[in-house]
Amino acid sequence: MPLWSIVFFAVAIVAGLFGYAGIAAASAGIAQILFILFMGLGILALVVYHFEDRF
């Protein structure tokens, strides 16, 4: 358990450094684009799965 707390602390430090360096803003923009893309593909897959047996 102490190992996990050290790992999470290190990840928090690295994330903080990226946040202050401006890398987080670029990553957030890319994440928003990917979220919209994969949400659309997920909805498309559900629609195709729903109508698959009707054709």
N, C-alpha and C positions, 0 to 999 in steps of 0.2 A: 504494500500500500504506500509506503513512503516513496517508492520509486515513481509511482504514478503521479504523486503530488509534485515531484521534481520535474517530471516530463511536462506536466501541464503548466508549471511555472515558466519553464523555458519557452514553451509555445506562446504563452502570454507575453513574454518579453519580446520575442521575435515579432509577434503581431503588433505590438506597440511600436516597435521600431519601423515596421512597414507603414503603419498609420501615420507616423510623423514624417516619413520620407515622401509621402504622396503616392506611393504605390497602391495603397488601398483604394483610392478614388478610381484609378484605371481598372483595377480588379473588380470593383463594384459595378462599373459600366458593362464590363464583359459578362459578369454574372447575371445582370438583368437581361441582357440579350439572350444568353443561353437559357435562362429560365423561361422566357417567352417562347423561344424556339421549341424546347422540349415539352412545355405545357401544350402547345399546339399539336405537336406530334403525338402526345399521349391522348389528347381528345380525338384526334383523327384515328388512332388505333382502336379506341373504344367504339367509335362509330362504325368502323369497318368490321370489328368483331361482332357488333350487334346486328348488322345487316348481312353478315356473311352467309347465313343459312337461307336467306330469302331469295338468293339468285341462283 
